[in-house]
């Protein structure tokens, strides 16, 4: 039996008593995933659902031609791999550890019982689905209407909001991220991302490093994202 302190402070379980927490953890299993290993693969049979205890998960979709797109990053305390909640029997994307991760999983047979026994669990799951659908719709609109520099600026700001860590230089995205990752998230090329980030580094807007990006001037990036920066 896992210790209830593992989940007591997480958003899906806040306010639950010890009995409810123990019920949630009764069939849960914990596992560690090394950086760049998969928790599950796209189109794999979905036999379980998951919650990230520590680390960051990269959600990757692969098109028929083999082209990969990073759909989003999962933060600590978030549910993921909830294909059962969407009526799917397979996972629509792969989940890859961006750093070393600790993950809880439950067999799908627990889904209905947990929702019935712990209403806040089900509410949190469907709130997660709604939020991700809205994010997907926003990205589709952005891809069709925004210029590439707007998309890149907006993506960096979202990542900073999601996983930003204050440093002496600015706000660092607190997990390894490459320029290729940013290209996949914004539907552009590595060359374009490198050119824009290098230019923004020269202007003092961002600072790069080995698999690191620090936003030095978020206000100027916001102006770029909203296409309000003077030309």
Beta strands, then each sheet from edge to edge (+ up, - down):
strand 1: 29-33
strand 2: 38-40
strand 3: 48-54
strand 4: 57-62
strand 5: 68-74
strand 6: 79-80
strand 7: 94-97
strand 8: 101-107
strand 9: 164-166
strand 10: 171-173
strand 11: 206-209
strand 12: 212-215
sheet 1: 1+ 8- 3+ 6-
sheet 2: 2+ 7- 4+ 5-
sheet 3: 9+ 10- 12+ 11-
end
